[in-house]
Amino acid sequence: MPKTNSNGAGQPVLNQAPPYFGYNLCESDPLVFSSLGHAPDSDSVRTDLIKMGAQCGAADALDLGRMANVHKPELKTHDAYGRRLDIVEFHPSYHALMRRSFAAGLHCASVDALQPGAKNAHFNRARRYYMMSQVEMGHLCPITMTNAAGMALQHNPEIAEKWQSLIASRTYDQRFRAASQKNSVSLGMGLTEKQGGTDLRQIVTTAERVGEGEYLINGHKWFFSAPMSDAFLVLARTEAGPSCFLVPRVLEGGSVNGLNLIRLKNKMGNLSNASSEVEFEDAHGFLLGEEGQGIKTILSMVNPTRLDCALGSAGVMRGAVARAVHHTRHRQAFGKALFDQPVMNRVLADMALDVAAASALAFRLARAFDAAPENELERDYLRVITPVAKYWVCKTANVVTGEAMECLGGNGYVEEHDLARFYREAPVNSIWEGSGNVMALDLMRVMTKNSSGFLAVLDHLEGRLGQAGKVSVEVLQAAARTCIDDPGSARILTEQLALTAAAAALREAAPSFISDAFMDSRLAGQWRSSYGMLDARHDARSIVDWLYVVA
């Protein structure tokens, strides 16, 4: 443990919080064990969660997260002799994090859930993902895409049989070789192009058939995510229209596929994760689904990816506020602990409510993934709530991390503390897999195409909210009617529905004094431009103390 009594020049270091580590990220967070109205966890599940919570809160794990962002990935396009190489080199800390996430199965719940007798695969994985998000978010990008790709591969049973067994492996294998020569694989994505962005129908990358299910792909991708992956789901245009292909990085004969990496994106955050631009030069791809139905095929990856955006943002928020609580509990200001100053306590409690509601909503969404195959209401819940959860949780992370940084003052603004990294990390999930307007449009699409499912979800939320449910749902119904005539108001409906769904989830996950405080302050329709405006009738200290358990 580092010395804290001197700055090295003989001057004592006084009134500074000790380094943040040693918290069990499971035991210090009561929401991790919330069953959301289902049967409690088995002893083995609880034991595994507690073990991972200890690992994620340990100093070595947090240091791996720091180092993976300090030592950014580097692109090596050619070897020393001028031969095309196209690899990305990572610091050992990145690979260490990947090994931990693979061992925890964060990359393979979609495949695990297909096994006979699988139960709660998505929910159990969600809680582990949430804890790992508090360590480091960048390496979770390929973890998320690999998990989501497991669903898309089902559109080609022959490919699925070969690749899903490799996805299911818990042994991380970083070697640059053909998939059949590896212990496990990770998968990335190549969808957007310079001229199209979110509008995937504008892609110009082409695919020409050269064999049964095999095509040669030529073109480019403006964002080619996780370029060190073993294969990629790529959209390219055939005569029938946009189609989806699995494009390996190394072909089975050992030759490198025609993926020419141009550069790595110089991002403001998410620094440990490599995002690139690529040009395809007769790259071999294998058709997933039907020609011309590529966007439909890719959509099977959308919901699990958006779930992870919500989980990751909730985790980043949790990590940021946990550091703010830690700091204020140890820092003295104006004659008492900063935590005990009423205005600071009110700010912390106000933030903690949003973090708790966001976490409960993300966990509830993961529950719906497990139940959806056999439950129509849960399928409707997934379709309706996934875009609104991503919208609200991811946007809230931007505000919460900034406010948490302010709680530390200048300490929060320097790179030695995690908060600067968390703050830079927060915006990416609002952008990835659809920005805010796309989420609002998706909700509108679901509402108009499946109005009965939309109304069923509103009825479900009303039943979970008690006396407040009727009024909340009436507000939502009015907002929905307004959107029909005024599509520009879609964000109002999206946010209000997210808050209502979050309140319902929190009501099942936390004591009434927590959920009531959230509902009273968020569902009453009062405009709030910052944190710290929680009404005095709510016990701010009790809220923080319950949600952030002292080890």
Secondary structure as GFF3:
##gff-version 3
##sequence-region A 1 551
A	DSSP	three_ten_helix	30	33	.	.	.	ID=ss1
A	DSSP	alpha_helix	43	57	.	.	.	ID=ss2
A	DSSP	alpha_helix	59	70	.	.	.	ID=ss3
A	DSSP	beta_strand	74	78	.	.	.	ID=ss4
A	DSSP	beta_strand	84	89	.	.	.	ID=ss5
A	DSSP	alpha_helix	92	103	.	.	.	ID=ss6
A	DSSP	alpha_helix	109	112	.	.	.	ID=ss7
A	DSSP	alpha_helix	121	133	.	.	.	ID=ss8
A	DSSP	alpha_helix	140	152	.	.	.	ID=ss9
A	DSSP	three_ten_helix	153	155	.	.	.	ID=ss10
A	DSSP	alpha_helix	157	167	.	.	.	ID=ss11
A	DSSP	three_ten_helix	179	181	.	.	.	ID=ss12
A	DSSP	beta_strand	187	190	.	.	.	ID=ss13
A	DSSP	three_ten_helix	200	202	.	.	.	ID=ss14
A	DSSP	beta_strand	206	211	.	.	.	ID=ss15
A	DSSP	beta_strand	214	225	.	.	.	ID=ss16
A	DSSP	beta_strand	231	238	.	.	.	ID=ss17
A	DSSP	beta_strand	241	248	.	.	.	ID=ss18
A	DSSP	beta_strand	259	264	.	.	.	ID=ss19
A	DSSP	beta_strand	275	288	.	.	.	ID=ss20
A	DSSP	alpha_helix	294	330	.	.	.	ID=ss21
A	DSSP	beta_strand	332	333	.	.	.	ID=ss22
A	DSSP	beta_strand	336	337	.	.	.	ID=ss23
A	DSSP	three_ten_helix	338	340	.	.	.	ID=ss24
A	DSSP	alpha_helix	342	371	.	.	.	ID=ss25
A	DSSP	three_ten_helix	372	374	.	.	.	ID=ss26
A	DSSP	alpha_helix	376	407	.	.	.	ID=ss27
A	DSSP	three_ten_helix	409	413	.	.	.	ID=ss28
A	DSSP	alpha_helix	418	425	.	.	.	ID=ss29
A	DSSP	alpha_helix	428	431	.	.	.	ID=ss30
A	DSSP	alpha_helix	436	449	.	.	.	ID=ss31
A	DSSP	alpha_helix	451	464	.	.	.	ID=ss32
A	DSSP	alpha_helix	467	485	.	.	.	ID=ss33
A	DSSP	three_ten_helix	487	489	.	.	.	ID=ss34
A	DSSP	alpha_helix	490	509	.	.	.	ID=ss35
A	DSSP	alpha_helix	512	522	.	.	.	ID=ss36
A	DSSP	alpha_helix	540	547	.	.	.	ID=ss37
###
